[in-house]
């Protein structure tokens, strides 16, 4: 009888010892495989975070430069003086050259925000408070203003009557909110730093036209769902000082809701907080909406607007791999198309580092546990092997008396342990397969969600 046959026969005869060894190794192998799978999910999630958030750098004009380098005195059409920006901008052609730099794959502009009138009912702020008081209703104060503070402020307005000609402007400003124009809303700083997260639908992309993201609060307040529409517009009083606050510049721009976002923090408004400063009232839209607004605005002030000629002075450029960040910055610095007397570069990989940190910690912990359990399995196997030898002295003596060599006997004992260990590991793998991947994805996903806000 060869060593393998004797090992199989001995395992079948020593059932209790075999079951104990199998259970110990099964438990340790199952734990090790689950830890290994969780580690794999964390590594995969970290890679996805790297690809999604990546790293980038901000290229922007330094507005702390001497005033004469950036501004000159000018006169508005109404005769009102103002400061006109004369600093260098980044043209569409320059932007194309920046995006051609090896490693740079995406960008986000930092100056695309404007307060526009919307057909939606906004979360009330200062203008709603003013208008209610001017009408003498005095009982529609926002929920974040205490009743005592409301009536104290209301008394001041009763003692100082508001100019009647300005009442229509206050009425329309109740419906003004910040509109953020985005090439890719997912790359907007508010989403990248976790202040906002997409709750339903999708983000706005570069090829979208007249699409919008609204908050859960604003959607609920207006009964909006994905696919519903509303309008935004600019009123005359925001274009020229003598303009009518109730007359639209151009035509209302219809927007379709393609996504709904969740605000992950609580605003801390006061009675002086205007509607457009409340995060729940923010609206994100695409660059086609920006083009249409600029077309209407230019016509209203007697200028001609050429589509696709938007200029920038604040860009965040994203690289496809954080490892390429420094190299991409050096290549951009070498370009002559940027006036480095005005512009500066600042690294921006905070979102990636914030989200990757807990995943890296999770990877490290699971790697340590996997190695620890693997070493534990090996140690337990060795201890049980020596105990197996000590418990098999009688069988060893009989085999020696039959002329079986020591090497042959040792081979049998090793096969006994290895067969049980193989059975334990195979069984653990079968049990771990349907459990470890979902568990790993759940834990990695929860870590990312928590880090994102």
PEURRA-V137064 format. One record per residue. N is the residue number from 0. RES is the residue in three letters. PHI is phi as a letter, one per 30 degrees, with the letter a starting at -180 (NA if undefined). D_LAST is the distance of its C-alpha to the last C-alpha in Angstrom with 1 decimal. Layout:
BEGIN
n = [N;N]
res = [RES;RES]
phi = [PHI;PHI]
d_last = [D_LAST;D_LAST]
END
This chain:
BEGIN
n = [0;1;2;3;4;5;6;7;8;9;10;11;12;13;14;15;16;17;18;19;20;21;22;23;24;25;26;27;28;29;30;31;32;33;34;35;36;37;38;39;40;41;42;43;44;45;46;47;48;49;50;51;52;53;54;55;56;57;58;59;60;61;62;63;64;65;66;67;68;69;70;71;72;73;74;75;76;77;78;79;80;81;82;83;84;85;86;87;88;89;90;91;92;93;94;95;96;97;98;99;100;101;102;103;104;105;106;107;108;109;110;111;112;113;114;115;116;117;118;119;120;121;122;123;124;125;126;127;128;129;130;131;132;133;134;135;136;137;138;139;140;141;142;143;144;145;146;147;148;149;150;151;152;153;154;155;156;157;158;159;160;161;162;163;164;165;166;167;168;169;170;171;172;173;174;175;176;177;178;179;180;181;182;183;184;185;186;187;188;189;190;191;192;193;194;195;196;197;198;199;200;201;202;203;204;205;206;207;208;209;210;211;212;213;214;215;216;217;218;219;220;221;222;223;224;225;226;227;228;229;230;231;232;233;234;235;236;237;238;239;240;241;242;243;244;245;246;247;248;249;250;251;252;253;254;255;256;257;258;259;260;261;262;263;264;265;266;267;268;269;270;271;272;273;274;275;276;277;278;279;280;281;282;283;284;285;286;287;288;289;290;291;292;293;294;295;296;297;298;299;300;301;302;303;304;305;306;307;308;309;310;311;312;313;314;315;316;317;318;319;320;321;322;323;324;325;326;327;328;329;330;331;332;333;334;335;336;337;338;339;340;341;342;343;344;345;346;347;348;349;350;351;352;353;354;355;356;357;358;359;360;361;362;363;364;365;366;367;368;369;370;371;372;373;374;375;376;377;378;379;380;381;382;383;384;385;386;387;388;389;390;391;392;393;394;395;396;397;398;399;400;401;402;403;404;405;406;407;408;409;410;411;412;413;414;415;416;417;418;419;420;421;422;423;424;425;426;427;428;429;430;431;432;433;434;435;436;437;438;439;440;441;442;443;444;445;446;447;448;449;450;451;452]
res = [UNK;UNK;UNK;UNK;UNK;UNK;UNK;UNK;UNK;UNK;UNK;UNK;UNK;UNK;UNK;UNK;UNK;UNK;UNK;UNK;UNK;UNK;UNK;UNK;UNK;UNK;UNK;UNK;UNK;UNK;UNK;UNK;UNK;UNK;UNK;UNK;UNK;UNK;UNK;UNK;UNK;UNK;UNK;UNK;UNK;UNK;UNK;UNK;UNK;UNK;UNK;UNK;UNK;UNK;UNK;UNK;UNK;UNK;UNK;UNK;UNK;UNK;UNK;UNK;UNK;UNK;UNK;UNK;UNK;UNK;UNK;UNK;UNK;UNK;UNK;UNK;UNK;UNK;UNK;UNK;UNK;UNK;UNK;UNK;UNK;UNK;UNK;UNK;UNK;UNK;UNK;UNK;UNK;UNK;UNK;UNK;UNK;UNK;UNK;UNK;UNK;UNK;UNK;UNK;UNK;UNK;UNK;UNK;UNK;UNK;UNK;UNK;UNK;UNK;UNK;UNK;UNK;UNK;UNK;UNK;UNK;UNK;UNK;UNK;UNK;UNK;UNK;UNK;UNK;UNK;UNK;UNK;UNK;UNK;UNK;UNK;UNK;UNK;UNK;UNK;UNK;UNK;UNK;UNK;UNK;UNK;UNK;UNK;UNK;UNK;UNK;UNK;UNK;UNK;UNK;UNK;UNK;UNK;UNK;UNK;UNK;UNK;UNK;UNK;UNK;UNK;UNK;UNK;UNK;UNK;UNK;UNK;UNK;UNK;UNK;UNK;UNK;UNK;UNK;UNK;UNK;UNK;UNK;UNK;UNK;UNK;UNK;UNK;UNK;UNK;UNK;UNK;UNK;UNK;UNK;UNK;UNK;UNK;UNK;UNK;UNK;UNK;UNK;UNK;UNK;UNK;UNK;UNK;UNK;UNK;UNK;UNK;UNK;UNK;UNK;UNK;UNK;UNK;UNK;UNK;UNK;UNK;UNK;UNK;UNK;UNK;UNK;UNK;UNK;UNK;UNK;UNK;UNK;UNK;UNK;UNK;UNK;UNK;UNK;UNK;UNK;UNK;UNK;UNK;UNK;UNK;UNK;UNK;UNK;UNK;UNK;UNK;UNK;UNK;UNK;UNK;UNK;UNK;UNK;UNK;UNK;UNK;UNK;UNK;UNK;UNK;UNK;UNK;UNK;UNK;UNK;UNK;UNK;UNK;UNK;UNK;UNK;UNK;UNK;UNK;UNK;UNK;UNK;UNK;UNK;UNK;UNK;UNK;UNK;UNK;UNK;UNK;UNK;UNK;UNK;UNK;UNK;UNK;UNK;UNK;UNK;UNK;UNK;UNK;UNK;UNK;UNK;UNK;UNK;UNK;UNK;UNK;UNK;UNK;UNK;UNK;UNK;UNK;UNK;UNK;UNK;UNK;UNK;UNK;UNK;UNK;UNK;UNK;UNK;UNK;UNK;UNK;UNK;UNK;UNK;UNK;UNK;UNK;UNK;UNK;UNK;UNK;UNK;UNK;UNK;UNK;UNK;UNK;UNK;UNK;UNK;UNK;UNK;UNK;UNK;UNK;UNK;UNK;UNK;UNK;UNK;UNK;UNK;UNK;UNK;UNK;UNK;UNK;UNK;UNK;UNK;UNK;UNK;UNK;UNK;UNK;UNK;UNK;UNK;UNK;UNK;UNK;UNK;UNK;UNK;UNK;UNK;UNK;UNK;UNK;UNK;UNK;UNK;UNK;UNK;UNK;UNK;UNK;UNK;UNK;UNK;UNK;UNK;UNK;UNK;UNK;UNK;UNK;UNK;UNK;UNK;UNK;UNK;UNK;UNK;UNK;UNK;UNK;UNK;UNK;UNK;UNK;UNK;UNK;UNK;UNK;UNK;UNK;UNK;UNK;UNK;UNK;UNK;UNK;UNK;UNK;UNK;UNK;UNK;UNK;UNK;UNK;UNK;UNK;UNK;UNK;UNK;UNK;UNK;UNK;UNK;UNK;UNK]
phi = [NA;d;e;d;d;d;d;d;d;d;d;d;d;c;d;d;d;d;d;d;d;d;d;d;d;d;d;d;d;d;d;d;d;d;d;d;d;d;d;d;d;d;d;d;d;d;d;d;d;e;d;d;c;h;b;a;b;c;c;b;d;d;d;d;d;e;e;d;d;c;b;b;d;b;b;d;e;d;j;d;d;a;c;c;d;b;d;d;c;c;d;e;d;d;d;d;d;d;d;d;d;e;j;d;b;a;b;b;d;c;c;d;b;a;d;b;d;b;d;d;d;d;d;d;b;e;d;d;d;e;d;e;d;d;d;i;d;h;b;c;d;e;d;d;c;d;d;d;d;d;d;d;d;d;d;d;d;d;d;b;e;d;e;d;d;c;d;e;d;d;d;d;d;d;c;c;b;d;c;c;d;b;d;a;d;d;c;d;e;d;d;d;c;i;d;b;b;d;c;b;i;b;d;d;c;d;c;d;b;h;c;b;c;b;d;d;d;d;d;d;d;c;i;d;b;e;j;d;b;a;b;b;a;c;c;d;d;c;c;b;d;c;d;d;d;c;c;d;d;i;b;e;c;d;b;c;d;c;a;b;c;c;d;c;b;c;d;b;d;c;d;c;d;d;e;d;c;d;e;d;c;d;b;c;b;c;d;d;d;d;d;d;d;d;d;d;d;e;d;d;c;i;c;c;c;c;e;i;c;d;c;b;b;a;b;c;c;c;c;d;b;e;d;c;d;d;d;d;d;d;d;d;d;d;d;d;d;c;d;d;d;c;c;b;c;b;d;b;c;d;d;d;d;d;d;d;e;d;d;d;d;d;d;d;d;d;d;d;d;d;d;d;d;d;d;d;d;d;d;d;d;d;d;d;d;d;d;d;d;d;d;c;d;d;d;d;d;d;d;d;d;d;j;d;d;d;d;d;d;d;d;d;d;d;d;e;d;d;d;d;d;d;d;d;d;d;d;d;d;d;d;d;e;d;c;d;d;d;d;d;d;d;d;d;d;d;d;d;d;d;d;d;k]
d_last = [66.3;63.7;60.7;58.2;60.4;61.0;57.3;56.5;59.4;58.4;54.8;56.2;58.6;56.2;53.7;52.2;51.6;50.1;47.7;46.5;45.9;44.2;41.8;40.8;40.2;38.5;35.9;35.3;35.2;32.8;30.3;30.8;30.3;27.1;25.7;27.0;25.3;21.9;22.4;23.4;20.3;18.1;20.5;20.3;16.5;16.6;19.3;17.5;14.5;17.4;19.1;16.2;14.6;17.7;18.8;20.7;22.5;23.0;26.6;27.4;30.4;30.8;31.4;32.7;35.8;39.1;39.2;42.3;40.6;38.0;39.6;42.9;44.4;44.8;45.9;44.2;46.3;46.7;48.1;45.1;44.4;41.1;39.7;39.6;37.4;39.7;37.5;37.2;34.7;33.4;35.4;34.5;37.1;35.5;32.1;33.8;35.2;31.8;30.4;33.5;32.7;32.2;28.6;27.1;25.9;23.8;23.2;21.4;23.3;22.0;24.5;24.1;23.5;26.1;26.7;28.6;30.1;28.6;30.3;27.3;27.2;24.4;22.7;25.5;25.6;28.4;30.7;30.7;31.6;34.4;35.8;35.9;37.7;40.1;41.1;41.8;39.5;37.4;35.4;32.4;30.1;26.4;24.8;23.0;26.5;28.7;32.1;33.9;32.2;32.9;36.6;37.0;35.7;37.7;40.9;40.5;40.5;43.5;45.4;44.6;45.1;42.8;44.7;45.4;45.2;41.5;40.5;39.9;37.5;35.5;35.6;34.2;31.5;29.9;28.9;27.7;24.1;22.4;22.8;20.9;23.1;21.5;23.1;20.0;17.1;14.7;15.7;15.2;13.3;11.0;9.9;10.3;8.2;5.0;6.5;7.9;8.1;11.6;12.6;16.3;18.8;18.4;17.7;20.6;22.8;25.7;28.3;27.1;29.3;28.5;25.2;22.3;18.7;18.2;15.7;15.9;17.6;20.0;20.8;21.6;23.6;25.7;25.9;24.5;23.8;23.5;26.8;27.6;28.8;28.9;30.4;29.6;32.5;33.8;36.4;39.5;38.8;35.9;38.3;41.5;42.1;44.7;42.7;42.5;39.0;39.8;40.9;38.7;38.9;39.7;38.3;35.1;32.7;31.6;28.0;26.9;23.5;22.1;18.4;16.3;12.8;10.3;9.3;6.0;8.2;11.9;14.6;17.4;20.4;24.0;27.2;27.5;24.2;25.3;24.0;22.9;20.7;18.6;15.3;16.1;19.4;18.2;19.8;19.4;22.6;24.7;27.3;30.2;29.3;29.4;32.8;34.1;33.1;34.8;37.8;38.3;37.7;40.2;42.8;42.4;43.2;45.9;44.3;43.9;40.5;40.5;37.6;35.6;36.5;33.3;33.0;30.1;29.7;26.0;24.6;21.9;23.5;21.7;23.6;23.7;23.4;22.1;25.6;27.2;25.4;28.1;30.9;29.5;29.3;32.9;34.1;32.6;34.2;37.5;37.5;40.0;38.4;36.0;37.7;36.4;38.0;35.3;32.3;30.0;27.5;24.2;22.1;18.6;16.9;13.9;11.3;13.4;14.0;10.4;9.8;13.4;13.9;12.7;14.6;17.5;17.6;17.7;20.4;22.4;22.4;23.5;26.0;27.5;27.7;29.3;31.9;32.5;33.2;35.3;37.3;37.6;39.0;41.5;42.6;43.0;44.9;47.2;47.8;48.6;50.9;52.9;53.0;54.1;56.9;58.1;58.1;60.1;63.0;65.5;64.5;64.5;68.0;69.3;67.9;69.4;72.7;72.6;72.3;68.7;67.5;64.7;62.5;62.8;61.8;58.8;57.7;58.0;55.9;53.1;53.2;52.9;49.6;48.2;49.0;47.2;44.2;44.2;44.3;41.4;39.2;40.1;39.4;36.0;35.1;36.1;33.9;30.9;30.9;29.6;27.2;25.6;24.1;22.2;21.1;20.1;18.1;16.4;15.5;14.5;12.4;10.6;10.1;8.7;6.3;5.3;5.4;3.8;0.0]
END
